[in-house]
Amino acid sequence: QVRLVESGGGLVQAGGSLRLSCVGSGNIFSMNVMGWYRQAPGKQRELVATITRGYVTKYSNSVEGRFTISSDNAKNTVYLQMNSLKLEDKSVYYCGAGLTDLHFWGQGTQVTVSS
């Protein structure tokens, strides 16, 4: 099965940037869609971004124009470049992958945005 491991989270000041990485192992090349979710304590889970077949991207309204999802097949890695970070972006970010939906999940990485 696919294993996904996120990294790159940390503390950043509002207006700053972070790049999250998600390294896949196993049958990663059979995954048609990969993406990022986020969920903060006491808040609803939000689908942040997806990338399908390595080039079709979609974003939530809350991050569109600020975040960019991309993938590198040679490195079995999907990225989330986060720019112009806001306080409301503070959350645990989870990487997901699947054939038609995000069936496999990583352990999450914490992103903290300070004022």
Buried (B, 14 or more C-beta within 10 A) or exposed (E): EBBBBBBBBEEBEBEEEBEBBBBBEBEBEEBBBBBBBBBBEEEEEBBBBBBBEBEEBBBBEEBEEBBBBBBEEEEBBBBBBBBEBBEEBBBBBBBBBBEEEBEBBBEBBEBBBEE
